[in-house]
Amino acid sequence: MQSIENRQFTLASRPHGAPTDENFTLKTVQLPALEQGDVLLRTIYLSLDPYMRGRMSDAKSYAEPVAIGEVMVGATVCQVEQSKNDQFTQGEWVLAYTGWQEYAIVKGDGLMSLGHAPSKPSYALGIMGMPGFTAYMGLLDIGAPQEGETVVVAAATGPVGATVGQIAKLKGCKVVGVAGGSDKCQYAVDKLGFDTCIDHRADDFAEQLNKACDKGIDVYYENVGGKVFDAVLPLLNTAARIPLCGLVSQYNATELPQGPDRLGMLMGQLLTKRIKMQGFIIFDDYGHRYDEFAADMQTWLSEGKIHYREHLVDGFENTLNAFNDMISGKNFGKTVVQVNQPL
């Protein structure tokens, strides 16, 4: 095989607050020759997701942190550029977990084939992948929405929030979204079919949420935390359910928020209103139910009942900026970096 240069982002130091260029090294390495059983993958699309911020830190969590000097982790959609593995052929598309790099040499283990001509291969990173699966299981299994109930979801136009809201509408619920900016809020109502969407940047955000949820909140899908949850908490109904999949507003925090300790109030509300609040890690807890999700989601997409939007960033060198834009809410839809052109 002709020698291939592989650019990769490796973690140089632990970020304190938002990640900066100093926390990463963009380096170029020469790929070795393939051995029997190897597959050379050409990264076409790289998924950027909030969980990655936790992997940059060394705080104890559900997954090991990325080691200093190692390639930053991430899900990818790749094409097989060369193969010495009987299970994969040149040009085949695969879902992999090869991280922030342009190429990777792997064994066949852990690769999911997407075939030779998938219509929308990057969807495997979003609506048909981890974000869509997270929305589906968190809402339906933990949130268990019933017809006529009120469901609130923040980051309403992101890949998880947008899917949560649309599924809740399919289940006959009133859906109130929360998003940053009037354009996102309008999209949530006009395109995604939410009943209303409130801009969390508004000075009277809490008052607007209270007015929109005139019958209280039965399900709050938590993926943001911060001031949004502060406004939601007093509005929760008895026996409300809170699926907890993320706290993106806090991922770059370096200290506890100012103000009074609200833990006692939270615990009191959970007790007196008999509220269920459950965190989950999608593939750890629900990996065995992926086929159930995939069947429903493929049907809904084919019938036009679920809409999906990507925020596509071109150029591997723009990965870190795109990541920080996503964490701060500057993206509009599922953030995906196009690393290489397809074969």
C-alpha positions as CSV (number, residue, x, y, z in Angstrom):
1,M,0.0,0.0,0.0
2,Q,1.2,3.5,-0.8
3,S,2.1,5.4,2.4
4,I,-0.8,7.5,3.7
5,E,-0.4,10.5,5.9
6,N,-3.0,10.6,8.7
7,R,-3.8,13.8,10.5
8,Q,-5.2,13.4,14.0
9,F,-6.2,15.5,17.0
10,T,-4.6,14.2,20.1
11,L,-5.3,15.4,23.7
12,A,-2.3,17.5,24.9
13,S,-3.7,18.7,28.2
14,R,-6.9,18.7,30.3
15,P,-9.1,21.7,29.5
16,H,-10.1,24.1,32.3
17,G,-13.3,25.6,31.1
18,A,-13.9,25.6,27.3
19,P,-11.3,23.5,25.3
20,T,-8.7,25.6,23.5
21,D,-6.1,24.9,20.8
22,E,-3.5,24.5,23.5
23,N,-5.4,21.4,24.8
24,F,-4.9,19.6,21.5
25,T,-2.1,18.7,19.1
26,L,-2.9,18.4,15.4
27,K,-0.3,16.0,14.2
28,T,0.5,14.0,11.1
29,V,1.6,10.3,11.3
30,Q,2.4,7.8,8.6
31,L,0.2,4.8,8.5
32,P,1.8,1.4,8.5
33,A,1.2,-1.3,6.0
34,L,-1.9,-3.4,6.4
35,E,-1.6,-6.8,8.0
36,Q,-4.0,-9.7,7.5
37,G,-7.4,-9.0,8.9
38,D,-6.9,-5.2,8.8
39,V,-9.2,-2.6,7.3
40,L,-8.1,0.9,6.3
41,L,-10.9,3.3,6.9
42,R,-11.2,6.7,5.3
43,T,-13.2,9.0,7.7
44,I,-15.9,10.8,5.8
45,Y,-18.0,12.1,8.7
46,L,-17.1,12.7,12.3
47,S,-19.8,13.1,14.9
48,L,-19.4,15.8,17.6
49,D,-21.4,15.3,20.8
50,P,-21.6,16.9,24.2
51,Y,-20.4,13.8,26.0
52,M,-16.9,14.3,24.6
53,R,-16.3,17.2,27.0
54,G,-16.4,14.8,29.9
55,R,-13.9,12.5,28.1
56,M,-11.4,15.3,28.0
57,S,-11.4,15.6,31.8
58,D,-10.1,13.1,34.3
59,A,-13.1,13.3,36.6
60,K,-14.6,9.9,37.5
61,S,-17.4,9.1,35.1
62,Y,-19.1,6.2,33.4
63,A,-16.2,5.9,30.8
64,E,-12.5,6.2,31.0
65,P,-11.1,9.7,30.1
66,V,-9.0,10.1,26.9
67,A,-5.4,9.7,27.9
68,I,-2.9,12.5,27.3
69,G,-1.4,12.0,23.9
70,E,-4.2,9.8,22.6
71,V,-6.6,10.5,19.7
72,M,-9.8,12.2,20.8
73,V,-12.7,9.7,20.7
74,G,-15.8,10.0,18.5
75,A,-18.1,8.1,16.3
76,T,-17.4,8.2,12.6
77,V,-18.9,7.1,9.3
78,C,-16.1,5.8,7.1
79,Q,-15.5,4.2,3.8
80,V,-13.2,1.2,3.4
81,E,-10.2,2.4,1.4
82,Q,-8.3,-0.9,1.5
83,S,-9.1,-4.2,3.1
84,K,-7.3,-7.4,4.1
85,N,-10.4,-8.6,5.8
86,D,-12.8,-11.0,4.1
87,Q,-15.8,-9.3,5.8
88,F,-15.2,-5.9,4.3
89,T,-14.6,-4.7,0.7
90,Q,-13.3,-1.5,-0.8
91,G,-15.9,1.3,-1.0
92,E,-18.1,-0.2,1.7
93,W,-19.5,2.3,4.2
94,V,-19.2,1.5,7.9
95,L,-20.1,3.1,11.3
96,A,-17.0,3.1,13.5
97,Y,-15.6,4.7,16.6
98,T,-12.2,5.9,15.2
99,G,-12.3,9.4,16.7
100,W,-10.8,12.7,15.6
101,Q,-8.6,11.5,12.7
102,E,-8.7,11.3,8.9
103,Y,-7.8,7.6,8.6
104,A,-7.7,4.6,10.8
105,I,-6.5,1.0,10.5
106,V,-8.7,-1.4,12.5
107,K,-9.7,-5.0,12.7
108,G,-13.2,-5.8,11.6
109,D,-14.5,-6.0,15.2
110,G,-16.8,-3.2,16.2
111,L,-17.6,-2.0,12.7
112,M,-21.2,-1.8,11.5
113,S,-21.7,-2.1,7.8
114,L,-23.9,0.5,6.1
115,G,-23.6,-1.2,2.7
116,H,-22.1,0.2,-0.5
117,A,-24.7,2.8,-1.3
118,P,-26.5,4.2,1.8
119,S,-28.8,7.1,0.8
120,K,-27.7,9.3,3.8
121,P,-24.7,7.7,5.5
122,S,-24.2,10.5,8.0
123,Y,-27.7,9.8,9.5
124,A,-26.0,6.8,11.3
125,L,-24.4,9.5,13.5
126,G,-27.6,11.2,14.3
127,I,-31.2,10.3,13.9
128,M,-30.4,6.6,13.3
129,G,-27.5,6.6,15.8
130,M,-26.8,7.5,19.3
131,P,-28.7,10.8,19.5
132,G,-31.9,9.4,18.0
133,F,-31.6,6.2,20.1
134,T,-31.1,8.4,23.2
135,A,-34.2,10.5,22.5
136,Y,-36.3,7.4,21.8
137,M,-35.5,5.3,24.8
138,G,-35.2,8.1,27.3
139,L,-38.6,9.5,26.4
140,L,-40.6,6.3,25.9
141,D,-39.0,4.1,28.6
142,I,-38.3,6.6,31.3
143,G,-40.6,9.4,30.4
144,A,-43.5,7.1,29.5
145,P,-45.6,10.0,28.0
146,Q,-49.3,9.6,28.0
147,E,-51.8,11.2,25.6
148,G,-52.7,14.7,26.7
149,E,-49.7,15.2,29.0
150,T,-47.3,18.1,28.7
151,V,-43.7,17.3,27.7
152,V,-41.0,19.9,27.9
153,V,-37.6,19.5,26.2
154,A,-34.6,21.9,26.1
155,A,-32.1,22.2,23.3
156,A,-35.3,21.7,21.2
157,T,-33.6,21.9,17.8
158,G,-30.6,19.7,18.7
159,P,-30.5,16.1,17.5
160,V,-31.9,14.7,20.8
161,G,-34.3,17.4,21.7
162,A,-35.9,17.7,18.2
163,T,-36.4,13.9,18.2
164,V,-37.9,13.9,21.7
165,G,-40.4,16.6,20.8
166,Q,-41.5,14.9,17.6
167,I,-42.0,11.5,19.2
168,A,-44.0,13.1,22.0
169,K,-46.3,14.7,19.4
170,L,-46.7,11.3,17.8
171,K,-47.8,10.0,21.2
172,G,-50.5,12.8,21.5
173,C,-48.7,15.1,24.0
174,K,-48.5,18.8,24.2
175,V,-44.9,19.7,23.5
176,V,-43.1,22.8,24.8
177,G,-39.6,23.3,23.5
178,V,-36.8,25.5,24.9
179,A,-34.1,26.8,22.5
180,G,-31.7,29.7,22.1
181,G,-32.9,32.2,19.6
182,S,-36.1,33.1,17.7
183,D,-35.0,31.3,14.5
184,K,-34.6,28.0,16.4
185,C,-37.9,28.5,18.2
186,Q,-39.7,29.2,15.0
187,Y,-38.2,26.1,13.4
188,A,-39.3,24.0,16.4
189,V,-42.9,25.1,15.9
190,D,-43.1,25.4,12.1
191,K,-41.0,22.4,11.0
192,L,-41.0,20.1,14.0
193,G,-44.6,20.6,15.0
194,F,-44.0,21.6,18.7
195,D,-47.0,23.4,20.2
196,T,-44.7,26.3,21.3
197,C,-41.0,27.0,21.9
198,I,-39.5,29.5,24.3
199,D,-36.2,31.4,23.9
200,H,-34.2,30.7,27.1
201,R,-32.3,34.0,26.5
202,A,-35.5,36.0,27.1
203,D,-35.4,38.1,30.3
204,D,-38.9,36.7,31.3
205,F,-38.1,33.1,30.3
206,A,-39.4,31.6,33.5
207,E,-42.7,33.6,33.2
208,Q,-43.1,32.5,29.6
209,L,-42.6,28.8,30.5
210,N,-45.1,29.1,33.3
211,K,-47.7,30.5,31.0
212,A,-47.0,27.9,28.3
213,C,-47.3,25.0,30.8
214,D,-50.7,26.1,32.2
215,K,-51.4,22.5,33.3
216,G,-47.9,21.9,34.7
217,I,-45.2,19.6,33.3
218,D,-45.6,15.8,33.3
219,V,-42.3,14.9,31.5
220,Y,-39.2,17.1,31.4
221,Y,-36.5,15.6,29.2
222,E,-33.3,16.9,30.8
223,N,-30.3,17.5,28.6
224,V,-29.2,21.0,29.6
225,G,-29.6,21.8,33.3
226,G,-28.9,25.3,34.6
227,K,-31.5,28.0,34.5
228,V,-33.8,25.9,32.4
229,F,-34.2,23.3,35.1
230,D,-34.5,26.1,37.7
231,A,-37.6,27.3,35.8
232,V,-39.0,23.8,35.2
233,L,-38.7,22.5,38.8
234,P,-41.6,24.5,40.3
235,L,-43.9,23.5,37.4
236,L,-43.5,19.7,37.7
237,N,-46.7,17.8,38.4
238,T,-47.2,15.0,40.9
239,A,-45.7,11.8,39.4
240,A,-43.7,13.7,36.8
241,R,-40.9,11.9,35.1
242,I,-37.4,13.3,34.2
243,P,-35.2,11.3,31.9
244,L,-31.7,12.7,32.4
245,C,-29.3,12.3,29.5
246,G,-27.1,15.4,29.8
247,L,-26.3,18.7,31.5
248,V,-24.6,20.6,28.6
249,S,-24.9,24.0,30.4
250,Q,-22.5,22.7,33.0
251,Y,-19.8,20.9,31.0
252,N,-17.3,23.7,30.9
253,A,-18.0,24.8,34.5
254,T,-15.0,25.2,36.8
255,E,-16.9,25.9,40.0
256,L,-20.4,25.5,41.5
257,P,-23.0,28.1,40.4
258,Q,-23.5,31.1,42.6
259,G,-26.6,31.5,44.7
260,P,-28.3,29.5,47.4
261,D,-28.0,25.7,47.7
262,R,-31.0,24.4,45.9
263,L,-30.3,20.7,46.6
264,G,-32.7,20.7,49.5
265,M,-35.5,22.2,47.4
266,L,-34.9,19.6,44.6
267,M,-35.0,16.7,47.1
268,G,-38.1,18.0,48.7
269,Q,-39.9,18.3,45.3
270,L,-38.8,14.8,44.3
271,L,-40.3,13.5,47.6
272,T,-43.5,15.4,47.9
273,K,-44.5,15.1,44.3
274,R,-43.2,11.6,43.9
275,I,-41.1,12.6,40.9
276,K,-39.0,10.0,39.0
277,M,-35.6,11.3,37.9
278,Q,-33.4,8.8,36.2
279,G,-30.1,9.1,34.4
280,F,-29.1,6.7,31.7
281,I,-26.3,5.8,29.3
282,I,-27.9,4.8,26.1
283,F,-25.8,1.8,24.9
284,D,-25.0,0.6,28.4
285,D,-28.6,0.5,29.4
286,Y,-30.5,-0.1,26.2
287,G,-28.1,-1.5,23.6
288,H,-30.1,-4.7,23.5
289,R,-33.2,-2.7,22.3
290,Y,-31.5,-0.9,19.3
291,D,-33.4,-3.0,16.7
292,E,-36.7,-1.9,18.3
293,F,-35.7,1.8,17.9
294,A,-34.4,1.4,14.4
295,A,-37.5,-0.2,13.1
296,D,-39.8,2.6,14.5
297,M,-37.5,5.4,13.4
298,Q,-37.0,4.1,9.9
299,T,-40.8,3.9,9.6
300,W,-41.4,7.4,10.9
301,L,-38.7,8.8,8.6
302,S,-40.0,7.1,5.5
303,E,-43.5,8.3,6.3
304,G,-42.3,11.9,6.9
305,K,-43.4,11.9,10.5
306,I,-39.9,12.8,11.8
307,H,-37.8,15.6,10.5
308,Y,-34.0,15.8,11.0
309,R,-31.5,18.6,10.5
310,E,-27.7,18.4,10.3
311,H,-25.2,21.2,11.0
312,L,-22.5,20.2,8.6
313,V,-19.0,21.7,9.1
314,D,-16.5,21.2,6.3
315,G,-12.8,20.6,7.0
316,F,-11.1,18.5,9.6
317,E,-9.1,21.4,10.9
318,N,-12.3,23.1,12.0
319,T,-13.2,20.3,14.4
320,L,-12.4,22.0,17.7
321,N,-14.2,25.3,16.8
322,A,-17.2,23.2,15.7
323,F,-17.1,21.4,19.0
324,N,-17.1,24.6,21.1
325,D,-19.8,26.1,18.9
326,M,-22.0,23.0,19.7
327,I,-21.4,23.2,23.4
328,S,-22.3,26.9,23.5
329,G,-25.4,26.4,21.3
330,K,-24.2,28.1,18.1
331,N,-25.0,25.0,16.0
332,F,-28.4,24.4,14.4
333,G,-29.1,20.7,14.3
334,K,-26.7,17.7,14.7
335,T,-23.1,18.7,14.4
336,V,-21.1,16.6,11.9
337,V,-17.7,17.4,10.5
338,Q,-17.0,16.3,6.9
339,V,-13.4,15.1,7.2
340,N,-12.8,13.7,3.7
341,Q,-14.7,13.5,0.4
342,P,-16.1,10.0,-0.3
343,L,-14.2,7.6,-2.5
